[in-house]
Amino acid sequence: MASSSPSPQQQFCLRWNNHQSALVSVFDHLLQSEAFVDVTLAVEGLLLRAHKLVLSACSPYFQAMFASHPAKHPIIILKDVR
């Protein structure tokens, strides 16, 4: 019986046309459906659910915060932010 696992010498190339617009669209859909949200931002009495990955990619502040405090679903209270 032949093995279905690839040999160590095989290489694969993945191509994705329009990956940037597709990725933005997928992230928007995930946020709107609140799928996989893993952080809540509390601002001026509002609660905003978000993705740690997206916040970390856009902000070194959030990246450092999430790296040093690896809570499963933190609630971040932002003061003096409008």
Secondary structure, DSSP 8 states (H G I E B T S, - for coil): ----S--TT-------TTHHHHHHHHHHHHHHTTTT--EEEEETTEEEEE-HHHHHHH-HHHHHHHHH---SS-EEEE-S--
